[in-house]
Every structure is written in C-alpha cells, then in structure tokens.
Amino acid sequence: MLVIDPEECIDCTLCEPECPVEAICSEDEIPEGQEEFLELNAELSQNWPVITEAKDAPVDADDWREVKDKLQYLEK
C-alpha cells in the first residue's frame, strides 16, 4: 500500500494510470464507501517514507491484487 500526502499532491493525475490496481482516483471521484481513505492518506503520509524513485513491486503483490477489505491487515 502506498499513500499520497494531500498537502503535497498537485492534482496532476499522473499517478492514477500508474496504479496497477486502479486504487487511485481524484478527490472529486472517490467511490462511495471509500471516503475514509482521505483521512487515512493524510495520517499515514506524515509517518511513512517519501518514495523518490521507482521500485519493484513487492514479491507478493499479485497475491493481494484481488483481496477485498485489506484495511483490516493494515499495521500503523
């Protein structure tokens, strides 16, 4: 999981097509029931490291691609 700092985001939308699981959307297009992720992004972006270069996906990324309700596994 990656988060986007809402204070740093300039709404350029370049990240949206790069997300392999289509989990990124503009603030104006948040799907119903996903509003809690706005606050979660703001919270986690203050503590998680900033990614400054492209990295390979985690080895288990494909295992998680279709898993629903992953938020229960988030360790803050």
C-alpha positions in Angstrom: 0.0 0.0 0.0 1.2 3.5 -0.8 -0.3 6.8 0.4 -0.4 10.2 -1.1 0.2 13.3 1.0 -2.8 15.5 0.3 -0.7 18.6 1.2 1.9 17.7 -1.5 -0.4 16.4 -4.2 -0.9 18.9 -7.0 -3.8 17.0 -8.6 -1.9 16.3 -11.8 -3.5 12.8 -12.1 -0.2 11.3 -13.4 -0.3 8.6 -10.6 -3.8 7.4 -11.5 -2.8 5.4 -14.6 0.3 4.1 -12.9 -1.5 2.3 -10.1 -1.7 -1.4 -11.1 -4.9 -2.0 -9.1 -6.7 1.2 -10.0 -6.8 2.3 -6.4 -6.0 6.0 -7.0 -8.7 8.4 -8.0 -9.1 12.2 -7.8 -10.7 13.6 -4.7 -13.8 14.5 -6.7 -14.3 10.9 -7.9 -13.9 8.9 -4.7 -16.2 5.8 -4.9 -19.0 5.7 -2.3 -17.8 4.0 0.9 -14.1 4.9 0.3 -14.2 8.4 1.9 -12.3 7.1 5.0 -9.2 6.8 2.8 -8.8 10.5 2.5 -8.2 10.8 6.2 -6.1 7.7 6.3 -3.8 9.0 3.5 -3.4 12.3 5.4 -2.5 10.4 8.6 -0.1 7.8 7.1 1.7 10.2 4.8 3.0 12.0 7.8 4.8 8.9 9.1 5.6 6.8 6.0 8.8 7.5 4.0 8.6 9.5 0.8 9.3 7.4 -2.3 11.7 9.3 -4.6 12.5 6.6 -7.2 10.7 3.7 -8.9 10.9 0.4 -7.1 9.9 -3.1 -8.0 6.5 -4.3 -6.6 6.6 -6.5 -3.5 7.0 -10.2 -4.3 3.5 -10.9 -3.0 1.8 -8.1 -4.9 -0.1 -10.4 -7.2 -1.3 -12.4 -4.2 -3.0 -9.3 -2.8 -4.4 -7.9 -6.1 -7.9 -9.4 -5.8 -8.2 -9.4 -2.0 -11.1 -7.3 -0.7 -11.3 -5.5 2.6 -7.5 -5.3 3.1 -7.7 -2.5 5.5 -8.1 -5.0 8.4 -4.5 -6.1 7.7 -3.0 -2.6 7.9 -0.4 -2.1 10.7 0.0 1.5 11.6 
